[in-house]
C-alpha cells in the first residue's frame, strides 16, 4: 500500500491490485510449503542410506539401489524447482502496482495532478539552484544561498559537487527530461479528462452486443454464448481478451481499442458509417 492510500478506503482498482497481490502471495506460500515438504521427503529418503555407503556393483541390490538414489535426486530437484517457482510468484506479488499510474484507476487524474505538481515544483527548484550558482561566486556563498532556498545541507553539498565533466548544479538534460515528463503527464491528464466526459456506447448487433464502458475503461464484445472459433480468433487477432468477471471480450478503451473494435465489427458483418 502506498503512503497516499493509508487512512482511506481503497477504490475498486486499488482493491483489485490488492486482491491480485494477495492471490500471488498465497500462491507463493502454497508452492513454498510444497517445496519444503518435498525437501523433507528427500532428506528422509536419503537418511535411509548409511553415510558413505557405496553402490554395491554386481550385487543383486545394485539396480534397486540406483533407482532409489535416482528418486532421491529427482525429489530434491523437484523441491528446488518449486522453490524457484515460489520466488517467481513472490516477485510478481511485489511488482503489483509498481508500474506507475494506470488509466484504469478511477483516481488516475487526481494522482497524476499530484505527480504533476511535484514535477513542476522540482523544475522550479532546479532552476532556482542554477540561478543561485550563477549569482554567487564562492562555494560558501553558493552553499548558504542553496540552504536559504530550502535545500538541506547535504543536498546543497551534493549539488555543488562537480560531476564527471566538472559541472555543478543541475545539468541541462535534467531540466529537459523533467520538462518532458511534465508535458507527458499534462497530456495524459487532458486525455483522461476527455475520456471522463465521454458517454457510454452500447450497440445491439446481430449475435452480439458492442459496448464502450467509460467507468470500466474497456471496449467490450458481449455474446449470448461462447462464440465460434473463427470469431474468437478474430477477437484475439485484434488484442481482445476474454474477461470472466465482465463476461465479455475486452481491451482498453482508447483510440487503438476503438479502431480494433471497428475492424472486428466490420468482419462480423456489421454495416458501419
N, C-alpha and C positions, 0 to 999 in steps of 0.2 A: 504494500500500500504506500502510495506517495505521500509526502507531507501535507499537500493540499487536500487530501482525502480524509485526513484524520479529523474526527469530530463531526463529520457529516455523513449522511446516508449516501451509499453508492448509487449512481444512476444505473440504468439497465445494462449499458455497455460495460461499465466498470465491474458490475456484478458478473457479467458473462466472462470477463477476463479472470476475475477471482475464482469463479467456478472451474474454469479451464485449468488454472494454476493448481487448484486443489485436486482435480482429477489426475493431473500429471504427477503430482506429489504422491498421491495414493498409489498410482500405478508403479512408481519408482520404489515405494516402500514394499509393495507386494512382491515385486521381482527381486528386490534385495533379500527379502525373507526366504524366497525360493532358492536363491543363490546360497544363502547361509545353510539352509537345510541340506542342499546337495554337497556342500563342502564338508559338513559334519558327517554325512553318509560316507564320503570318500575317505575321510580320516578313520572312521570306524572300520571300513573295509581294509584299509592299509594296516591298521593295528593288528589284524589277524595274522599278518606275516611277521614272523620273528625278525628282529632287527638284524640286518646283514645277511639274511637267508637268501642264498642264490637260487636261481632256477636249476633244478637237478636235470641236467641234459641227459637224455636217454632213459630217464626214469619214467614209469608209467604215468606219473602225475604231471609230466612236463607240459603237455597240451593244456590240461585243465588250469595249471598254474599260470601259464602265459595268458590264457583267456581272462583269468581273474585279474591279473595285473593290468591288462588292457582295459578292463571295465573300470578299475580304479582311476587309471589315467583319463579315460573318457569322462568319468563323473567329475573329476577335478576340472577338466576342460569346460564342461557344461556350466559348472559353478562360476568359473571366471568369466565365461561369455555372458552369463546372466548379470553378473556384477557390472560388466561394461554396459549392458543394456540399461540397468538401473541408473547408472551415472548419466547415460544419454537422456533419460526422462527427467532426471533432476536438473540437468542443464536446460532442457526445454521449459520446465516449470519456471526456472529462474529468469528465462528470457521473455516470458509472457508479459506484455505491456511495456516492453522496453524499446519498442520500435518507433517511438515518437507519438504525436497526437494523431489519432485516426479520424478520418472523416466520418466514420460510423458513430463516433462518440457524440451524444446529443449536446454535450457541453464543449464541443470542439472549438466553437467560436470564442467562448469566454476564455478557454485555456490558451488559445492562440493569441488573443488580445493581451493576456498577461505575459506571454513569451515575447510578444512584440514590444511591450513597454520595457521589458528588461533589456532587450537588444538595443532599443533606442537610447536607453539610459547608458548602456555600455559605450555606445557610439559617442555620446556627448562626453563621457568620462575620458575616453581615449583621446578625443580632440583636445579637451582641456589639458590633459597631461602633456601632450605635444606642444601646446601653446606655452605652458609653463617652462618647458625645457628650452624653447626658443627665446623666451623672455629673459631668463636668468642664465648667468654665465658660469657660476661656480657650482660645484657639486653640492655644497652645503645649502646654498640658496635654493637650488632646484629641489633638494630633498625636503626642505622646510615648506616650500610652496606646494609640493605634492601632498604632504601631510595636511596642510591647511585646506586643500581641495577635498579631503575626506579619505585619502588613501592611507592604509595602515603603514607603520614604519617599515615592516618587512616588504610589503608590496612596493612601496616607494623605492626601496633599495633595489628590488628586482628590476623595476622599470629603468633605473639608472645604470644597471649593469650592462656593459656593451655585449652585443651578440657576436656571432662568429664573424660578422663583417665589420665589427667595430661600431655599429649603430646603437643608439639608445632611444628609449621611448617606444612608441607603438609603430611598427613598420606600416608602410602604405598598404601592403597587401592585407594586413589585419583589418584595417578600416574598410577596404574594398570588399573583403569576404563578408564582414559583418553587415555591410550595407546591402550586399546581395541577398543575405538571409532576411533582412528587413523587407526588401521588395518581394521576396518569395512568400513570406508569411502574410504580407498585406494582400497579395493576390489570392492566397488561399482563403483568407477571411472574406474577401469580396465574392469569391466563387461560392463559399458556403452560405453567405447571406442570400445570394440569388437562389440557391437551392432551397433554403429555408422558406423563402417567399413563394416557391413554386407550389402547385397543386398536384394532388394525386391524379393519376390517369388510370382508368380501367376500361378495357375494351373486350366485349364478348365476341369471340370469333368462332369459326366452325371447328369445334372439337377442343377448344382451349380458351382460357381467359388470359389476356395480357394486362399486366399491371405495373405501374410505376409508383412505388410506395416511398414517399418522401421521408417519413419517420424512420422506416427501416433502411433507407438509403439503398434500395435494391430495385432492379428491374426484374420482373417475375413472369414466368410462364407457368400457368396452373392448368393441369389436365385432370379430367374426371377419374382417370385411372392411370396405370403405367403406360406411357407412350411406347409405340413400337420401336424396334432397334434403329431403323433409319432416322426417326425423329430424335431419339436420344443421341445418336451420332452427330446429327446436325447441331443440336444444342451444345454438345461437348466441343465441337469444332469452333464454335463461337464463344467459348470460355464460360458457358453456363454450367453451374454445378447444382446437383440435387441437394436441397436443404430439407431434411426430415422435419425440423422444427416448424418451418413455414409451409411444408407440403407443396413446394414449388421448385422449379429450376430457376436459379437466380445468378445475378452478377451485380457488381456495384453500379449504382445509378449515377452515371456521368455521361459525357458526350460519347465516349467509346462504347459504353454499355447500351445507350440508345441506338447507336449505329448498328451494333451487333444484333440487337433485338429486331431492328428493321430488316436485316438480311434474313433472319430466321422467319419472320412473318411473311416475307416475300416467298421464301422457299416452301412455306406451308400453304401457299396459295392464296394468301390474303391480298386483296387489292388495296394498295396504299396510295395516298395522294402524294 
